Amino acid sequence: MARITLKADQELDAATLAQVTAIEAAGGDSSLARGLAHCPDFFADYFKFYGPAREGRTVDAALIELVRLKIARANNCFT
């Protein structure tokens, strides 16, 4: 399985660092954001979709959770 190194604070641009800081301040895990920071265009597009989707504004929150669980099970991920 491929591994992506997670960018440190000093490697992040200002916008990405702000996003990472907000995630961590809220008690979240910034690993996804730090990994996606390798491709800034994808990072920006991903979070334009992910934020509203995760808040249930574009896709029902219950459906998102069911899909997340299905993907985790298919990949033998039980965290």
C-alpha positions as a LaTeX table, in Angstrom:
\begin{tabular}{lrrr}
\hline
Residue & $x$ (\AA) & $y$ (\AA) & $z$ (\AA) \\
\hline
Met1 & 0.00 & 0.00 & 0.00 \\
Ala2 & 1.35 & 3.43 & $-0.92$ \\
Arg3 & 2.08 & 5.87 & 1.86 \\
Ile4 & 1.97 & 9.65 & 1.61 \\
Thr5 & 4.11 & 11.70 & 3.95 \\
Leu6 & 2.20 & 14.30 & 5.93 \\
Lys7 & 3.43 & 17.85 & 5.50 \\
Ala8 & 4.68 & 19.68 & 8.57 \\
Asp9 & 3.40 & 23.15 & 9.48 \\
Gln10 & 6.39 & 24.91 & 7.89 \\
Glu11 & 5.71 & 23.12 & 4.57 \\
Leu12 & 2.09 & 24.29 & 4.31 \\
Asp13 & 0.91 & 27.40 & 2.50 \\
Ala14 & $-1.01$ & 29.98 & 4.54 \\
Ala15 & $-4.50$ & 28.78 & 3.51 \\
Thr16 & $-3.73$ & 25.13 & 4.19 \\
Leu17 & $-2.09$ & 25.96 & 7.51 \\
Ala18 & $-5.22$ & 27.88 & 8.53 \\
Gln19 & $-7.37$ & 24.85 & 7.66 \\
Val20 & $-5.07$ & 22.48 & 9.57 \\
Thr21 & $-5.00$ & 24.79 & 12.58 \\
Ala22 & $-8.81$ & 24.99 & 12.63 \\
Ile23 & $-9.14$ & 21.20 & 12.41 \\
Glu24 & $-6.69$ & 20.67 & 15.26 \\
Ala25 & $-8.25$ & 23.45 & 17.39 \\
Ala26 & $-11.59$ & 21.65 & 17.09 \\
Gly27 & $-9.94$ & 18.46 & 18.33 \\
Gly28 & $-9.86$ & 16.82 & 14.91 \\
Asp29 & $-7.19$ & 14.85 & 13.09 \\
Ser30 & $-5.42$ & 16.91 & 10.43 \\
Ser31 & $-3.77$ & 13.91 & 8.71 \\
Leu32 & $-6.07$ & 14.04 & 5.68 \\
Ala33 & $-5.46$ & 17.75 & 5.16 \\
Arg34 & $-1.71$ & 17.34 & 5.60 \\
Gly35 & $-1.66$ & 14.51 & 3.06 \\
Leu36 & $-3.82$ & 16.35 & 0.53 \\
Ala37 & $-1.54$ & 19.39 & 0.85 \\
His38 & 0.82 & 17.73 & $-1.66$ \\
Cys39 & $-1.66$ & 18.75 & $-4.37$ \\
Pro40 & $-3.03$ & 22.23 & $-3.54$ \\
Asp41 & $-5.60$ & 22.29 & $-6.37$ \\
Phe42 & $-7.10$ & 18.99 & $-5.28$ \\
Phe43 & $-6.98$ & 20.11 & $-1.64$ \\
Ala44 & $-9.08$ & 23.19 & $-2.38$ \\
Asp45 & $-11.59$ & 21.32 & $-4.54$ \\
Tyr46 & $-11.90$ & 18.47 & $-2.05$ \\
Phe47 & $-12.77$ & 20.73 & 0.86 \\
Lys48 & $-15.27$ & 22.73 & $-1.20$ \\
Phe49 & $-17.20$ & 19.47 & $-1.55$ \\
Tyr50 & $-16.33$ & 17.75 & 1.72 \\
Gly51 & $-17.37$ & 20.49 & 4.15 \\
Pro52 & $-20.91$ & 20.96 & 2.84 \\
Ala53 & $-21.32$ & 17.22 & 2.23 \\
Arg54 & $-20.18$ & 16.28 & 5.72 \\
Glu55 & $-22.54$ & 18.84 & 7.22 \\
Gly56 & $-25.46$ & 17.20 & 5.40 \\
Arg57 & $-26.07$ & 20.08 & 3.01 \\
Thr58 & $-25.32$ & 18.25 & $-0.26$ \\
Val59 & $-25.55$ & 14.61 & 0.78 \\
Asp60 & $-27.52$ & 13.32 & 3.76 \\
Ala61 & $-25.18$ & 12.92 & 6.77 \\
Ala62 & $-26.58$ & 9.46 & 7.56 \\
Leu63 & $-25.81$ & 8.28 & 4.02 \\
Ile64 & $-22.26$ & 9.61 & 4.27 \\
Glu65 & $-21.72$ & 7.67 & 7.48 \\
Leu66 & $-23.10$ & 4.46 & 5.96 \\
Val67 & $-20.82$ & 4.81 & 2.94 \\
Arg68 & $-17.85$ & 5.53 & 5.21 \\
Leu69 & $-18.57$ & 2.38 & 7.22 \\
Lys70 & $-19.00$ & 0.28 & 4.06 \\
Ile71 & $-15.68$ & 1.50 & 2.67 \\
Ala72 & $-13.94$ & 0.83 & 5.98 \\
Arg73 & $-15.32$ & $-2.71$ & 6.11 \\
Ala74 & $-14.35$ & $-3.39$ & 2.49 \\
Asn75 & $-10.79$ & $-2.33$ & 3.37 \\
Asn76 & $-10.66$ & $-4.28$ & 6.65 \\
Cys77 & $-10.38$ & $-1.03$ & 8.59 \\
Phe78 & $-11.97$ & $-1.33$ & 12.00 \\
Thr79 & $-10.94$ & 1.90 & 13.67 \\
\hline
\end{tabular}
